[in-house]
Amino acid sequence: MPTPPVADATIERTVAERPKHDSNVAAAEALGISEKTVRRHLALAAERGMLSLDPVMPGFAIKSVASKTAGGHWVKQTKAAGEEYETPPNMVIGKRSVLTDSAGRVMLTWNKEDKAASNALDTIETLKHAFDDVVPAKPKPSPTAAAADLLTLVPCNDWHLNLLAWEREVGENWDLRIAEEKIGGSIEDAIDRSPKSAVGVVLGGGDLVHADNNENRTAKSGNVLDADGRHQKALETACRLKVRTIDAALRRNDDVIVRILPGNHDEYTSVAVAYFLLAYYRNEPRVTVDVDASLFWWYVWGRVMLGATHGHTVKAGDMAQIMAHRRAEEWGSTKFRYVHVFHVHHKSKYVTEGGGVITETHQAPVPQDFWHYGAGFLSGRSVQTISYHKDYGEVSRARVAILDAANDNAMTAIAA
């Protein structure tokens, strides 16, 4: 809303008080107003001709003053400026232009306003109602003979959907179609070869998509990303692949917990996908979608404690102390503790059983883009599941290597 006009009587009080003091600050204290308000009142007084010049017509301001040697004055008047402008709610200054004179002094500025970007809380509140019309999944029967003491974790590690790779630059082709086929088939294969468990956890490790909007740049550094098509295509593919993964987990686990952690490439897309899954599985009692906004995930399974984060905000080697500090009670009640970190696209482990926590980073299933290939990064590609016994910790893994064109032949050889 515009600032209401200041009455002449208010300005006159300031004009009368100011000569009694040595500074605007002292006058402001005497009047009970701010020093900035005193300066504003004096400027308005000058515009309205209240400072010992001839009266100014209503709606006009003093443009210039010329003096005669005899002591008289000429007063040139022009249309007065309006009241101070305030940017309306939900708008921000997008661009500012400045007009200067030949000496570089500011003569005029003007602003271009844009809609303010919604913060994370606004996004969440909007998404809560965005999927009211989504047809929910139909409940599926539980698997038979699921092991009551097992939990199977399905790390969805840095899928980077809509990453684009060109064979002539990096040695192989990769796009949304290939990603959906290869990642979807591999994750189903890994889940199908996992033991039937009481609980399955589908854990999105962050960077589900390669670009978070149509600008195809990283949010923090602004680096240009090699992306395949519009962001909406990536979002739709991400939702399909997550549903495919969760449905596969429902075939092998009595109950499925879903958590989508945000990464540095999908700060907003991760929230949208999580709330889509919450709406899609709202009638499936065996699926719990965790929409906690934290960058960290913690879970206790008997004597086993699990933790995870994407890894763009903290180092993998620091996760053990973060777990011990923030989850001291769970730490004290468990014996086997595991932390999963993503982001780096290669496999590594930090600390041993004697250190209290096994912290693991994961390979990504996607090839390198042009920049990473040119920088000489080297890492394998795979997806896997990890099964934990509530009394004995990790007991098994099912790993599928991503071999692209050779993948089908390799899987055929294994089956034979």
N, C-alpha and C positions, 0 to 999 in steps of 0.2 A: 504494500500500500504506500502511496506517496506521503511524504512528511507533511503534516498539516501546516498551513501558513502561520507565520509568527505575527502576532498582533502588534500594531504600532506602539501601544502602551507598554508592552513588555520590552520592546527595543528602547523606548525612551527611558525606562528605569535603568537599563544598562548604560546608556549614553550619559545619564546624569551621574551615575555612580563612578564611572571609570576615572574621571579627573581627580577624584579624592584619593586615589591610590597610586603607588609607584609602578604597579605591574598589572597585567591582566589576571595573573594568578591571585593577587590580593583582592582585586575586584570580584573575582569569581567566588572567593571564600565569603566575602561580605554579602553577596547576592544569593549564595546557596546553590550556585550552578557550576558547571564545569568551565575550565579555562577555554576549551574549544567552543563552548556556547557563547562566551563573551566575545571571542573573535568573530564568530558568525553574526552575532547581533550588531557589532560595529560595522561589518561589511554590508549588512542589510541597511543599516542606518545611512551609510554613504550612498548606497544605490537609491534610497528613498528621499535623499535630500535633507536629512535630519541633522547634518553636521554643518551648520551655519551657512548654508547656501539657500538660494530661493527654493520654495516648495516645488516638488516634482509632481507632475500630474499622475493620477492613479493609473497603474498599469505600465508606467514608464520608469526608467532608471537613468542616472547620469552617465552619459557616454564620455564626455570630456569637459574640462574646465579651462577657459582662457582668461587671463588676467590683463587688465589695463593698468597703465602706470598711475592713473588717478585713483585706483583702488576698486573699481567696479569689476563685475564678473559677467561673462557670457556662459550660459549653461546649455550644452547640447544634450538633448534627451533622445533615448531610443527605447524600444519595447523592452520591458524588464524581463529577465530570465524567470523561469518557473521555480518552484520549490525544489529542494534537494531530491534527487531520484534514488529510489531503492530498487534493487533487482527483485522481481516478483518471486514468490515461493516456487520451488521446483525448477528454477532457472539458474544458470550460472553464466558468467562472462566467458564466452568461448574465444573471442579474439578482441584485441584492442588496437585501434589505429591512432596515430599521433601526427598532427600537422605542426611543423615548426617553421620559424622564419629563417632568414639567411644566416643568422648567428647561432642557429641551433636551439633557440628558445621555444618552449611549448606555446603554441597559439590555440590549438583546439585538439581535443581527443574525443573519440567516439567508440562505443563498445558494440559488439555483436553478441547476442545472448543465444544460448542453446539450452535444451532441456538438461537438467542436472542428471548425472548418471546415478542410478539407484545403488545404494550401498548393499552390503551382503544381507542385512536384515530385511530391507525392502524387497530384495529378490526372493528371499525365502517366503515372506508373507504372500507375495504374488503367486509363487509357484504352488503354494498350498491349495489354491483354487484353480490352477491352470489346467488340471487334468480331471476335473469333475466329470467330463463326458467320456473319459477313456474307458473302454470296455474291459472290465477286470479279467484276470486269468481265472480259469475254472480250477477248483481244487483237484489235486491229483492224489492217488492212493500212495501210502507209505511203502517203502521197500520191505520185503520180507527178510527176516533174520539179520537185522542191522545190529551191529555190536554196540551194546549199551555203554561200554567204557571208552569208545573211540570218538574223537573229533577230527574231521578232515578239513584242513585249510586249503582253499583254492586262491592262491595269490594271482591277481590279475595285474601283471607287472608291466607298466609303461607300454600300453598298446599303441599309443600315438596314432590313432585313426585319423585319416586324411593326410598322413605323410606321403610325399611323392618322391620316388627315386627312379632314376633313369639308368638303364643298363650301361650305356656308353660312358656314363660318368662314374658310377659306383659299382658296376659289375652285375647288377640285376635290376629288374623292374619291380616297382611296388606302388600300389594305389589302393583306393577304398575297396574295390572289388576283390583284389587279391588278398587284402588284409582280412576281410570278412570271411573269405573262404578258408585261408590258412589258419588264422587264429581260432575261428569258430570250430573247425574240424579238430585242431590240436587240443584245445581245451576240453572238448567233449571226449576225446580219446583218453586224456589223462584222468578225467573224472570217472569214466567207465572202467578204468583199470585200478581204481582206488577201492579200498575195502568199504563195505556198507557200514555206515557209522550212525551214531545217535544224533550227532550234530555236524552239519557242514557249514563252513564259513566262506562265503564268496567275498573276498576282500579286494576292493579296488585300490591299487597302490598309488594312484595319482597318474597324471598325464594320460588319461584315457583318450584324449584327442590331441593332435599335434598343434592345432591353433584354436584359440578360444573365441575367435570371431572372424569376420570376413576380411579384416585387415591383414591376417596371416603374418603377425609379428608377435614376438614374445612381449608379455605385458611389462616387465621391468626394464629390460635392456633395449627393446625395440628392434631386435634382430629379425631380419626377413626370414620367413620359413617357407620351405618348399611344400606347398599344400595342394591336394587334389580336390579342386572344386570348392563349392560354397560350404560355409560352416553348417548350414542346416542338413546337408547331406551327411556330414560327419556325425552330427547329433542323432540323426535317424539310425545310422549304422551302429552307433554306440548303444542305443536303446535295444536294437534287435540282438546284438551280440550279448548284452547283459541278460536279456530274457533267455536266450539260448543257453547261457552258462547256468543260470539259476534253475531252469527246467532240467538240465542235466544233473545238477546237484540234488534236485528233488527225487530223481530216480535212484540215488544211492544213499540218501541220508533221511532220517526221520524228520528232522527240522533243519531249516536253513536260515542262517543269519546273513544279512547283506549289509556291508558297510562300504561306502564310496569315499575314499580319502581324496582331498584336493591336492593337485600338484602345481608346479609353476607354469604348466601349459594349459591347465583346464580349471582355473579358479572358479569360473562361473558355470561352465558346462557340467562339472561334477555335481553341482547343486541341482541343476535341472534334471540330470539323469537320476539322481537319488530320489527326487520327488516324483518323477515319472514311475519309477519302480514301486514306490510306496503306494501310488494310486493303482497301478496295474495289478499288484498282488494283495490288494486290500481285502479280498474275499478268500484268500488262501491262508488258512490258519497255521500252516506249517512254515510260512515265510515271515520273518521279522526284518523289516528294513530300518536300519539305524540311521537317522538323519541328524545325528549330533554334528554340530558345525566345527568341532575341534580338529586340529591338524594331527591329533594322536588318537590311537585306538588301543584299548586294553581289554583283556578278557581272561577270566580264570576258569580252568577246566580241571576240577579236582586239585591235584598237587602241581598242575601245570599253569603257568602264567604266560600269556601271549601279549605282545605289544607291537605296534607298527606306526610308521609315519612315512611320508613320501621321501623326505630327505633333502629338500631344498632350503629348509630353514635351520636344521641342526645336522651335525655330523653324525654318521652312523656310530662312531666310536664313543659318542657322548650319550647314547640312548640308555645304556645300562644305568648310569647314575641318575638320569631323568626318571627311569622306571622306579628305582629305589627311593628317590625323594618324593615323587608325587603319588606313588602307590605303596607306601611303606607297609600298610597292614596286609595287603595281598602278597607283597614280597615276603613278609614274615611267615605267612601261612602256606607258601608253596616251596617246592624243591627244584622243579625244572622250569627254567625261565628262558623264553625265546623272544627275540625282537627281529622284525622284518622291515628292511629299508629298501627303497627302490631308487629311482632317479639316476643312478650312475650306469645302469645298463650292463653291469658285469657282476659276476659272482665272486663273493669274498666273505670271510668270516672274521669276527673280532672277538677276542677273549675265548677262554675255554670253560669247561664245566666248573673248574675251580674258581673262576672269577665271578660266578653267580649267574651270568647271562651269556647265551650264545646269540650274538647279533649277526645277521646274515643279510647281504645285499643280493639282488636277483638280476639275472639276465633279462633282457627285453626280447620279445618275439619279432621285432621289426628290424629291417636292415638300417644301415647308416644313411643319413641324408648326405647331400653333397658336401656340406661344411664339415661334418664329423669324419667323413671318409677322407677328405683332403687334409684334416688335422692328424690323421694317422691313428685314430682310436681303433682298438682291437677288442672284440668280445664275441662270445658265442651267443646263440639265440635259442630260447627254449621256453616252455611253460611246464608247470608241475603242480602236483598236489602233495601235501605233507600231512600225515596222520599221526595224531598224538593219543597215547593211552593216558587216562587220567591219573594213573598211579606210577607210570614208568617213563613218561615223556615221549619223545619221538620214537615211532616204531616202524614207519615205512614211508616210501615216496613213490610216486608215479611221475616220471619225467618224459616229456616228448620234445625232441630236438626239432627246431624249425629248419628244414633243409630245402625249402622252396621246391624247385622242379624235381629234386631227388627225393623229396619227402615221401611221395606215394610209393616209390620203389623200395625205400628203406622200411616203410611200414609193412609192405607186402612180404619182405624178407623176414621180418620179425614174426609175422603171423605164421609163415611157413615153418 
